[in-house]
Amino acid sequence: MTVRIALIAALAALLPLSAMGEEGASKGDGVPDPSIATSLPPRLADPGGHRAALAKRGVTYGLNYIGEVIGVPSGGVKRGSQYDGRLEAYTDVDLEKLVGLRGLTFHASAFQIHGTSVTARNVGSIAPVSFIEATPATRLFEVWLEQSLFDGKVSVRAGQLAADSEFLTSEGGGAFINGTFGWPTIAASSLPDGGPAYPLAAPGVRVKVKPTDRLTLMAAVFNGQVARPSGCDDPQRCNRHGTDFPLGDPVLLMVEGTYKFNISLPGTVKLGGWHHDGNFDHVRTDDTGMALASGGSSGVARVLSGNHGLYGVVDQLLYRAPGTEDKGTGLFARVVGTPDDRNLIDLYLEGGLTFSGLIRGRPDDVFGIGVAYSRISSGTRGFDKDRNADAGIGAATRDYEALLEISYTAQIVPGWTLQPDFQYFWHPGGGGVDPDDDATAPARARDVAVLGLRTTIKY
């Protein structure tokens, strides 16, 4: 354990978060954009001038902190509030500038995660209320090398990778706190251990090809497990510091194509999918063909080979704020589907609107309204019906989880924001009930209202 923590500390000491899109890119002086450093005195923005000196040699770094208080005033498991936070440290190294290796870059990121999950303690939903929720730990996240070829038209990335940093992403979803607007519930529930996504990455190789400025094609192969041993009850504890680097498991293949268009206003459409070649349990049937929930079942699920998902993503600017390139009113939507016999969720729908650059004097504020719907698979609904019939109760079966999020991100200074947030869940956890409830017809889980306030500081 000491060695693992030392490895994380060493990478952090390199002056280690993976910059999403263009955010976090340095302007040349080593200061990320945006950053509170631009509002600080030079001696605090760049102590000793080391940041600028390193940037000239191709080394940039940053620190980001997210802290939030989130509470449940009604519904859910119980009322109450929780605090959680995440410190991120990252470094990006241009090895061409540093040592003359043309087109080669290095990236490493690490987290210090602390606090309590309001989702587990108070809400009981499938979708995590906050995308930073995770088991408290100091952990390594991504570490990779990327080689750019053919004037940037091809790039190959290899190392410990997170699928959610490049695949299945929606630009509009970045305006929200709930984790499903990042890595959706259907992906997290259908892939072992939640898949290679925050807070656990996995060894892998990604290839990106840009035949034209508008078209981008990506494919990646990941180790299909993110922790050892395979099937660990809590992968975040089994791979607590993110330094297991598991290899040799069934693989996860992801592919995606992105097309950018401009029909009066810019937009992006993505089509993609994944295939995992491991074994998966049938959600309703045992290995003898009987219902898993029946009293005569063997209790061992029928084994199915492989699992897959298909998805589409759309981001479209509906109105451009005057004098801007990409601010205004934006629409986003995602749809994802998976087989219903081996997954908790077989259909996921998401959509919403974002508004930025529309308030005079506050060009960087963002207001967002988003909705998400996770349909419980027919196989899982069938399991619930079998369980109820066997127990002789009239309990509700799980059917769906839906949520609404309304969020406003206000910039205090560049690199520092405050974000009040409201979420409402219908049928949290899918709307099922505790099968051990003594009532003849126990009620569904209560709908939940969630209020939160987040601060984000980027340095």
Secondary structure as GFF3:
##gff-version 3
##sequence-region A 1 459
A	DSSP	alpha_helix	2	13	.	.	.	ID=ss1
A	DSSP	three_ten_helix	36	39	.	.	.	ID=ss2
A	DSSP	alpha_helix	42	45	.	.	.	ID=ss3
A	DSSP	three_ten_helix	47	49	.	.	.	ID=ss4
A	DSSP	alpha_helix	50	56	.	.	.	ID=ss5
A	DSSP	beta_strand	59	74	.	.	.	ID=ss6
A	DSSP	beta_strand	80	94	.	.	.	ID=ss7
A	DSSP	alpha_helix	95	99	.	.	.	ID=ss8
A	DSSP	beta_strand	104	115	.	.	.	ID=ss9
A	DSSP	alpha_helix	118	118	.	.	.	ID=ss10
A	DSSP	pi_helix	119	123	.	.	.	ID=ss11
A	DSSP	beta_strand	137	149	.	.	.	ID=ss12
A	DSSP	beta_strand	154	161	.	.	.	ID=ss13
A	DSSP	three_ten_helix	163	165	.	.	.	ID=ss14
A	DSSP	three_ten_helix	172	175	.	.	.	ID=ss15
A	DSSP	three_ten_helix	179	181	.	.	.	ID=ss16
A	DSSP	alpha_helix	185	190	.	.	.	ID=ss17
A	DSSP	three_ten_helix	192	194	.	.	.	ID=ss18
A	DSSP	beta_strand	202	209	.	.	.	ID=ss19
A	DSSP	beta_strand	215	223	.	.	.	ID=ss20
A	DSSP	alpha_helix	235	238	.	.	.	ID=ss21
A	DSSP	beta_strand	251	262	.	.	.	ID=ss22
A	DSSP	beta_strand	266	286	.	.	.	ID=ss23
A	DSSP	beta_strand	301	320	.	.	.	ID=ss24
A	DSSP	beta_strand	328	337	.	.	.	ID=ss25
A	DSSP	beta_strand	345	356	.	.	.	ID=ss26
A	DSSP	beta_strand	366	376	.	.	.	ID=ss27
A	DSSP	alpha_helix	378	391	.	.	.	ID=ss28
A	DSSP	beta_strand	400	413	.	.	.	ID=ss29
A	DSSP	beta_strand	416	426	.	.	.	ID=ss30
A	DSSP	three_ten_helix	428	430	.	.	.	ID=ss31
A	DSSP	beta_strand	448	458	.	.	.	ID=ss32
###
